[in-house]
Amino acid sequence: MSKQLLLFDPRLPAWVRELWNRIDAQKRREILSILANMGRASLTASSPAIKTKETDNESE
């Protein structure tokens, strides 16, 4: 697979765009940083429910 598919519709609803534009640039960066950290933490969380093919093969 050389092309990554979209997870969400890239178009923003008007209310989201208006709300986002009301937030000052510094706060927007802070929000994005928090969301990025949350995403990273969820990917690195050690949960038995989250297994990849690589980790399954390592136990053999």
PyMOL commands that place a pseudoatom at each C-alpha (Angstrom):
pseudoatom trace, name=CA, resn=MET, resi=1, chain=A, elem=C, hetatm=0, pos=[0.000, 0.000, 0.000]
pseudoatom trace, name=CA, resn=SER, resi=2, chain=A, elem=C, hetatm=0, pos=[1.695, 3.146, -1.143]
pseudoatom trace, name=CA, resn=LYS, resi=3, chain=A, elem=C, hetatm=0, pos=[-1.260, 5.472, -0.598]
pseudoatom trace, name=CA, resn=GLN, resi=4, chain=A, elem=C, hetatm=0, pos=[-2.645, 6.302, 2.832]
pseudoatom trace, name=CA, resn=LEU, resi=5, chain=A, elem=C, hetatm=0, pos=[-6.421, 6.521, 2.970]
pseudoatom trace, name=CA, resn=LEU, resi=6, chain=A, elem=C, hetatm=0, pos=[-8.198, 9.333, 4.808]
pseudoatom trace, name=CA, resn=LEU, resi=7, chain=A, elem=C, hetatm=0, pos=[-9.627, 8.520, 8.220]
pseudoatom trace, name=CA, resn=PHE, resi=8, chain=A, elem=C, hetatm=0, pos=[-12.056, 11.426, 8.210]
pseudoatom trace, name=CA, resn=ASP, resi=9, chain=A, elem=C, hetatm=0, pos=[-13.748, 13.667, 5.686]
pseudoatom trace, name=CA, resn=PRO, resi=10, chain=A, elem=C, hetatm=0, pos=[-11.227, 16.517, 5.219]
pseudoatom trace, name=CA, resn=ARG, resi=11, chain=A, elem=C, hetatm=0, pos=[-13.952, 19.166, 4.922]
pseudoatom trace, name=CA, resn=LEU, resi=12, chain=A, elem=C, hetatm=0, pos=[-14.570, 21.005, 8.172]
pseudoatom trace, name=CA, resn=PRO, resi=13, chain=A, elem=C, hetatm=0, pos=[-18.133, 21.846, 9.147]
pseudoatom trace, name=CA, resn=ALA, resi=14, chain=A, elem=C, hetatm=0, pos=[-18.741, 25.599, 9.311]
pseudoatom trace, name=CA, resn=TRP, resi=15, chain=A, elem=C, hetatm=0, pos=[-19.189, 25.575, 13.099]
pseudoatom trace, name=CA, resn=VAL, resi=16, chain=A, elem=C, hetatm=0, pos=[-15.828, 23.844, 13.611]
pseudoatom trace, name=CA, resn=ARG, resi=17, chain=A, elem=C, hetatm=0, pos=[-14.059, 26.294, 11.293]
pseudoatom trace, name=CA, resn=GLU, resi=18, chain=A, elem=C, hetatm=0, pos=[-15.672, 29.291, 13.043]
pseudoatom trace, name=CA, resn=LEU, resi=19, chain=A, elem=C, hetatm=0, pos=[-14.798, 27.971, 16.491]
pseudoatom trace, name=CA, resn=TRP, resi=20, chain=A, elem=C, hetatm=0, pos=[-11.200, 27.198, 15.457]
pseudoatom trace, name=CA, resn=ASN, resi=21, chain=A, elem=C, hetatm=0, pos=[-10.761, 30.650, 13.925]
pseudoatom trace, name=CA, resn=ARG, resi=22, chain=A, elem=C, hetatm=0, pos=[-11.918, 32.322, 17.160]
pseudoatom trace, name=CA, resn=ILE, resi=23, chain=A, elem=C, hetatm=0, pos=[-9.057, 30.737, 19.090]
pseudoatom trace, name=CA, resn=ASP, resi=24, chain=A, elem=C, hetatm=0, pos=[-5.807, 32.703, 18.999]
pseudoatom trace, name=CA, resn=ALA, resi=25, chain=A, elem=C, hetatm=0, pos=[-2.819, 31.163, 17.215]
pseudoatom trace, name=CA, resn=GLN, resi=26, chain=A, elem=C, hetatm=0, pos=[-0.868, 30.398, 20.416]
pseudoatom trace, name=CA, resn=LYS, resi=27, chain=A, elem=C, hetatm=0, pos=[-3.783, 28.455, 21.899]
pseudoatom trace, name=CA, resn=ARG, resi=28, chain=A, elem=C, hetatm=0, pos=[-4.307, 26.568, 18.615]
pseudoatom trace, name=CA, resn=ARG, resi=29, chain=A, elem=C, hetatm=0, pos=[-0.678, 25.409, 18.710]
pseudoatom trace, name=CA, resn=GLU, resi=30, chain=A, elem=C, hetatm=0, pos=[-1.135, 24.356, 22.333]
pseudoatom trace, name=CA, resn=ILE, resi=31, chain=A, elem=C, hetatm=0, pos=[-4.292, 22.401, 21.462]
pseudoatom trace, name=CA, resn=LEU, resi=32, chain=A, elem=C, hetatm=0, pos=[-2.564, 20.652, 18.551]
pseudoatom trace, name=CA, resn=SER, resi=33, chain=A, elem=C, hetatm=0, pos=[0.389, 19.785, 20.776]
pseudoatom trace, name=CA, resn=ILE, resi=34, chain=A, elem=C, hetatm=0, pos=[-1.898, 18.261, 23.411]
pseudoatom trace, name=CA, resn=LEU, resi=35, chain=A, elem=C, hetatm=0, pos=[-3.783, 16.256, 20.775]
pseudoatom trace, name=CA, resn=ALA, resi=36, chain=A, elem=C, hetatm=0, pos=[-0.508, 15.037, 19.246]
pseudoatom trace, name=CA, resn=ASN, resi=37, chain=A, elem=C, hetatm=0, pos=[0.745, 13.938, 22.681]
pseudoatom trace, name=CA, resn=MET, resi=38, chain=A, elem=C, hetatm=0, pos=[-2.531, 12.119, 23.318]
pseudoatom trace, name=CA, resn=GLY, resi=39, chain=A, elem=C, hetatm=0, pos=[-2.227, 10.341, 19.978]
pseudoatom trace, name=CA, resn=ARG, resi=40, chain=A, elem=C, hetatm=0, pos=[1.378, 9.331, 20.646]
pseudoatom trace, name=CA, resn=ALA, resi=41, chain=A, elem=C, hetatm=0, pos=[0.472, 8.073, 24.114]
pseudoatom trace, name=CA, resn=SER, resi=42, chain=A, elem=C, hetatm=0, pos=[-2.367, 5.973, 22.742]
pseudoatom trace, name=CA, resn=LEU, resi=43, chain=A, elem=C, hetatm=0, pos=[-0.037, 4.386, 20.185]
pseudoatom trace, name=CA, resn=THR, resi=44, chain=A, elem=C, hetatm=0, pos=[2.635, 3.545, 22.745]
pseudoatom trace, name=CA, resn=ALA, resi=45, chain=A, elem=C, hetatm=0, pos=[0.261, 2.360, 25.483]
pseudoatom trace, name=CA, resn=SER, resi=46, chain=A, elem=C, hetatm=0, pos=[0.932, -1.212, 26.485]
pseudoatom trace, name=CA, resn=SER, resi=47, chain=A, elem=C, hetatm=0, pos=[-2.436, -2.857, 26.188]
pseudoatom trace, name=CA, resn=PRO, resi=48, chain=A, elem=C, hetatm=0, pos=[-2.994, -6.555, 25.538]
pseudoatom trace, name=CA, resn=ALA, resi=49, chain=A, elem=C, hetatm=0, pos=[-5.852, -5.624, 23.208]
pseudoatom trace, name=CA, resn=ILE, resi=50, chain=A, elem=C, hetatm=0, pos=[-3.448, -3.716, 20.955]
pseudoatom trace, name=CA, resn=LYS, resi=51, chain=A, elem=C, hetatm=0, pos=[-1.238, -6.204, 19.153]
pseudoatom trace, name=CA, resn=THR, resi=52, chain=A, elem=C, hetatm=0, pos=[0.449, -5.943, 15.812]
pseudoatom trace, name=CA, resn=LYS, resi=53, chain=A, elem=C, hetatm=0, pos=[1.647, -8.713, 13.565]
pseudoatom trace, name=CA, resn=GLU, resi=54, chain=A, elem=C, hetatm=0, pos=[5.231, -7.869, 14.573]
pseudoatom trace, name=CA, resn=THR, resi=55, chain=A, elem=C, hetatm=0, pos=[4.585, -8.306, 18.294]
pseudoatom trace, name=CA, resn=ASP, resi=56, chain=A, elem=C, hetatm=0, pos=[2.675, -11.528, 17.640]
pseudoatom trace, name=CA, resn=ASN, resi=57, chain=A, elem=C, hetatm=0, pos=[5.686, -12.929, 15.757]
pseudoatom trace, name=CA, resn=GLU, resi=58, chain=A, elem=C, hetatm=0, pos=[8.154, -11.900, 18.479]
pseudoatom trace, name=CA, resn=SER, resi=59, chain=A, elem=C, hetatm=0, pos=[6.559, -14.252, 21.009]
pseudoatom trace, name=CA, resn=GLU, resi=60, chain=A, elem=C, hetatm=0, pos=[7.362, -17.307, 18.860]
for i in range(1, 60): cmd.bond("trace and resi %d" % i, "trace and resi %d" % (i + 1))
show_as sticks, trace
zoom trace
